[in-house]
Amino acid sequence: MKLRDSITKIKGIGEKTAVLFAKAGIHTIEDLVQYYPRAYETYGEPVELSEAEDGKKCAVFGYILSVSSVKKYTKYQVFTAQIKAGGEVMQGTWFNMPFLRNYFQRGGQYIFRGVLCRRGNQYRMEQPETYSLGDYEKLLHVMQPKYSLTAGLTGKMVTKAVRQVLDDGEINMEEHLPEEIRKCYGLLPKWQAVRQVHFPACEDEMRRARDRLVFDEFLFFILGIRRMKESWARLSNEARMLEVPETERLIGMLPYDLTGAQKKVWKEISADMTGSHIMSRLVQGDVGSGKTVLAVLALVMAGCNGYQGALMVPTEVLAKQHFQSIQELLIKYEIPLKPVLLTGSMTAKEKRMAGEKIACGTVQIVIGTHALIQENVNYHRLGLVVTDEQHRFGVRQREMLAGKGQHPHVLVMSATPIPRTLAIIVYGDLDISVVDELPARRLPIKNCVVDESYRSSAYRFMEKETAMGYQVYIICPMVEESDEMELENVTDYTKKLKDLLPELRIACLHGKMKAKEKNQIMEQFAEGQIQILVSTTVIEVGINVPNATVMMVENAERFGLAQLHQLRGRVGRGTAQSYCIFMSGSKGKETKKRLEVLNQSNDGFYIAGEDLKLRGPGDLFGIRQSGILEFKLGDVFQDAKVLKAAGEAAGRILDKDPQLELSEHRLLAERLESCLKKGGEGISL
């Protein structure tokens, strides 16, 4: 087998099974070996029911007393079994697995492994894994990989396929890291790291393997952006602009004064756009710090200089909101520029009409989503590209949009707080500006960290706020056991809440919905038709609702602090006092200490710094800073040391060989080029 071979070369994977793997993005042998585990499980010794902890996963030895008939409901089938375990009886319940009823024999002995629910002397396990004694013996104390799955694809199928490939002695994975770099940073050989990350003998093996693979992700990303910066830095400013009175007039007519930080950053942007080299600048600032008005000022400057400016945002709802607010602002302050909206859900006729206006230059400001970089969109004279929440767009997508013009200025806006030491590495192709002041008119959000005992009080508080005409977000975490369960988790929660608060208008939002349905729900919430929105983190950057005053985050301990702060930024956007309730399902001291940081501060950069300090060695999974950088394994917070090492290594390599032309860097250069073409493997923002 070769890395580029189809996975159908693997014994047991035919065309039908290959379709299931394809849904997870696995087409080749290389895709498979780079489909890394998302977590690991260690199978412990079976325990006595009386000693097992309620709500925790455990293994129990028992034999079947009786099995019920399969009961059929509208959406699922269920059957139960009574299990004798030591001196106690436990009920096992299985959903949509009717075939197991015939598998269980009365008196048959098995190991049952699952989350135990204990109520007094009654014990219950839902959907427990079931093993023969011999099979469970093989799993004892071994770290078992857990993979992200899609419908029809099981963990056993992935594990079996990966093991078969890694046991094939003919697979050749070339080592692209120079030997001196590998030795200097104590990194495992690539092939050994891949094997160990899938099937580590112990936690130390897993960590060493993971560090090597994360190092690769960061290194290719950093090499890619540094090469981009070099090519940008050499470009003279072909869209050189003059300062225009319209920007100063707009600043003077706004109903509020710009903060000192806003004035400083606007001065930097203005100097870039009127300078001798093209602008490539990142503006970092907390939600509510006033970054959008800086983007508008830059768009106005471009438009009044005879250029077009494009603003690309991650969701259609946000694009529409920006379009409406910018259009109103231009009319109100009599600025002679015209905006146009371009999104994927527009009709063919609407897109064609917008495209014609863009191509002939009758509009100066173009606002939209990824639709802005489609091949059939031609700009008249593109001089400025602004991307909002930049980590949602790949470097290649940024290049594509910039490529629509003759080297336009690039301005990137991000509300994601990353400590400056990391930001310099992560945003290596951009000059960095920070808006580190909040406008005086913003009321600080009031925070509280609570446990389950506060739940009824929290719901009463929500009722009180909605009665006053305000709106509420409730954020649920992704369920770890299966990607498919995210939908059940949010919809089930919404159903329970509707039963509990029947007089309120409640809806849910999750990543499995079609784009049209998501947009519709977000628009209804933005318009006040929905009072409580139950959502996963898809809401993180997608909407601006000044009327929302309450956010409750369920199982807050499952999120990283920077992501919780980002979520919290959905409230506190209006003039009313806003509140954030962090509901924790854990009573551990470390969890409480982490969440208290949010209780003490609304400063995103302080929180990001504290998050780095508080990260423990066990935080490899489950507290990922989703949304900052989409790597397969790496996370800029938890892997900060590896990120710094990769940044240092990239510097050493490029100092020695700026164009990666030496023979020792041949494989590195080939791999980098491959990564850049795919826009993945760490080369994405």
Secondary structure, 3 states (H helix, E strand, C coil): CCCCCEHHHCCCCCHHHHHHHHHCCCCEHHHHHCCCCCEEEEECCCCCHHHCCCCCEEEEEEEEEEECCCEECCCCEEEEEEEEECCEEEEEEEECCCCHHHHCCCCCEEEEEEEEEEECCEEEEECCEEECHHHHHHHECCEEEECCCCCCCCHHHHHHHHHHHHCCCCCCCCCCCCHHHHHHCCCCCHHHHHHHHHCCCCHHHHHHHHHHHHHHHHHHHHHHHHHHHHHHHCCECCCCCCCCHHHHHHHHHCCCCCCHHHHHHHHHHHHHHHCCECCEEEEEECCCCCHHHHHHHHHHHHHHCCCEEEEECCCHHHHHHHHHHHHHHHHHCCCCCCEEEECCCCCHHHHHHHHHHHHHCCCCEEEECHHHHCCCCCCCCEEEEEEECHHHCCHHHHHHHHCCCCCCEEEEEECCCCCHHHHHHHCCCCEEEEECCCCCCCCCCEEEEECHHHHHHHHHHHHHHHHCCCEEEEECCCCCCCCCHHHHHHHHHHHHHHHHCCCCCEEEECCCCCHHHHHHHHHHHHCCCCCEEEECHHHCCCCCCCCEEEEEECCHHHCCHHHHHHHHCCCCCCCCCCEEEEECCCCCHHHHHHHHHHHHCCCHHHHHHHHHHHCCCCCCCCCCCCCCCCCCCCCCCCCHHHHHHHHHHHHHHHHHCCCCCCHHHHHHHHHHHHHHHHCCCCCCC
